[in-house]
């Protein structure tokens, strides 16, 4: 599998991705199903109406472009009772709300480092991106991305670290499919490091 981790500061791509995310997480461009708990729901265990709760979902009904479906897979998973599956016949490779995916922001402590782990299972030549951003109320401050250009057909573990800027109060996560294929995601967790 080809994986590329990129790190940058507040420049072109980050400004664009910040704007895309701010627009993406509005109700107009995503679907959101709240759970009774405030948990992250990184294993996609909680659901309503067939969709995982506590995530902004970029679906055909919202603003994502293409021909695809989103479902919960109860037979192919890393942990718990189900994983999140995107089955994509066509989609935009632009990312954000224009591509199939999901996102959310979580409270984080300024200046702390965070480790995010998650699992994907994709086919060869499948493309996806995971963005991790430190943000304040007004702007994106730092960002790291994992860009995958191929899958092995088996579950693969991914890790990404980011240190919050002193003024950052939120940690933003966003995953997007960028090509056709079947994509499974499971076991997202984030840990504050010492």
C-alpha positions in Angstrom: 0.0 0.0 0.0 1.3 3.5 -0.8 0.7 5.9 2.0 1.9 9.5 2.1 1.8 11.6 5.3 2.0 15.3 4.7 2.5 18.1 7.2 2.1 21.8 6.6 1.1 25.0 8.2 -1.6 27.6 7.2 -1.0 27.9 3.5 -2.9 27.3 0.2 -4.2 23.7 0.8 -5.0 24.3 4.4 -6.9 27.5 3.7 -8.9 25.7 1.1 -9.5 22.6 3.2 -10.6 24.8 6.1 -13.2 26.5 4.0 -14.3 23.2 2.5 -14.7 21.8 6.0 -16.6 24.8 7.4 -19.0 24.6 4.5 -19.0 20.7 4.7 -20.1 20.5 8.3 -23.1 22.7 7.8 -26.4 20.9 7.6 -26.7 21.9 4.0 -23.8 19.8 2.9 -23.9 16.9 5.3 -26.2 14.6 7.2 -25.9 14.4 11.0 -27.5 11.9 13.3 -27.0 12.6 17.0 -26.6 9.9 19.6 -27.9 10.1 23.1 -24.2 10.0 24.3 -21.5 12.4 23.3 -19.1 9.6 22.5 -16.9 9.8 19.4 -18.5 6.6 18.0 -15.2 5.7 16.3 -16.3 2.1 15.9 -19.6 3.2 14.3 -21.4 1.1 16.9 -24.2 3.6 17.5 -26.5 4.3 14.6 -29.9 5.9 13.7 -31.8 5.2 10.5 -28.9 3.1 9.2 -26.3 5.8 9.6 -23.6 6.1 12.2 -24.2 8.8 14.8 -22.1 11.7 15.9 -20.4 12.2 12.5 -21.1 14.6 9.7 -21.7 12.4 6.7 -21.1 13.4 3.1 -23.9 11.4 1.3 -25.7 11.6 -2.0 -28.6 13.1 -0.2 -26.3 15.9 1.1 -23.8 17.4 -1.3 -21.3 14.7 -2.2 -21.1 14.1 -6.0 -21.2 10.7 -7.6 -22.9 7.3 -7.5 -22.3 5.6 -4.2 -23.9 4.2 -1.1 -23.0 4.3 2.6 -23.9 1.4 4.9 -23.0 -0.3 8.1 -21.2 -3.7 7.6 -21.9 -6.2 10.3 -19.8 -9.0 8.9 -16.5 -7.3 8.0 -15.2 -5.3 10.9 -12.1 -4.8 13.1 -13.9 -4.4 16.4 -17.4 -4.3 17.9 -20.5 -5.2 15.8 -20.0 -3.2 12.6 -17.8 -1.0 10.4 -18.7 1.9 8.1 -18.7 1.0 4.4 -18.8 3.2 1.3 -19.5 1.4 -2.0 -18.6 3.8 -4.8 -19.2 3.5 -8.5 -18.1 7.1 -9.2 -17.2 10.2 -7.1 -15.4 13.5 -7.1 -11.7 13.4 -6.1 -12.0 16.9 -4.7 -12.4 15.8 -1.1 -14.5 17.6 1.5 -18.3 17.7 1.1 -17.8 17.0 -2.7 -16.6 13.5 -2.0 -18.1 10.6 -0.1 -16.9 10.7 3.5 -17.4 11.9 7.1 -16.0 14.5 9.5 -16.3 16.0 13.0 -14.5 18.2 15.5 -13.7 17.3 19.0 -12.6 19.3 22.0 -8.8 19.2 22.5 -6.4 20.9 24.8 -4.1 23.6 23.5 -0.4 22.6 23.1 -1.1 18.9 23.6 -0.1 16.1 21.2 -2.7 13.7 19.9 -2.4 10.3 18.3 -5.2 9.1 16.0 -5.5 5.5 15.0 -8.0 3.9 12.6 -8.3 0.9 10.3 -9.2 0.8 6.6 -9.9 -2.1 4.2 -9.8 -1.1 0.6 -9.2 -2.6 -2.8 -6.0 -2.1 -4.9 -6.0 1.3 -6.7 -8.5 2.8 -4.3 -7.7 6.3 -3.2 -8.7 8.0 0.1 -7.5 10.8 2.4 -7.6 11.4 6.1 -7.1 14.9 7.3 -6.3 15.8 10.9 -6.4 19.5 11.8 -5.8 21.6 14.9 -8.3 24.5 14.9 -9.3 27.4 16.9 -12.7 29.1 16.8 -11.6 31.3 13.9 -9.0 29.4 11.9 -7.1 26.2 11.1 -3.7 26.3 12.6 -1.8 23.1 11.7 -2.7 20.0 9.6 -1.5 16.5 8.7 -2.9 14.2 6.1 -2.6 10.5 5.1 -3.2 10.0 1.4 -3.6 6.4 0.3 -3.2 5.3 -3.4 -3.7 1.6 -3.0 -5.2 -1.0 -0.7 -4.4 -4.6 0.0 -7.9 -6.0 0.5 -7.1 -6.6 4.2 -7.6 -4.5 7.2 -4.7 -2.0 7.7 -3.9 0.1 10.7 -3.0 3.8 10.3 -1.6 6.3 12.8 -1.2 10.0 12.6 0.1 12.5 15.2 -0.6 16.2 15.6 0.4 18.7 18.2 -2.2 21.4 18.9 -1.1 25.0 18.5 -1.2 27.0 21.8 -4.5 28.6 20.7 -6.1 25.5 19.2 -9.1 24.2 21.1 -10.5 21.6 18.6 -9.2 18.6 16.8 -10.9 18.1 13.4 -10.9 14.7 11.6 -12.1 14.1 8.1 -12.0 11.0 5.9 -12.9 11.0 2.2 -13.0 8.4 -0.6 -11.4 9.9 -3.8 -12.0 7.0 -6.2 -14.4 4.2 -7.0 -14.2 1.0 -4.9 -15.4 -0.5 -1.7 -14.0 1.2 1.4 -14.4 0.0 5.0 -13.4 2.1 8.0 -13.4 1.1 11.7 -11.9 1.6 15.1 -11.1 5.3 15.0 -9.7 6.5 18.3 -7.7 9.4 19.5 -5.4 9.6 22.5 -3.8 12.6 24.2 -0.1 11.9 24.6 2.1 13.1 27.5 
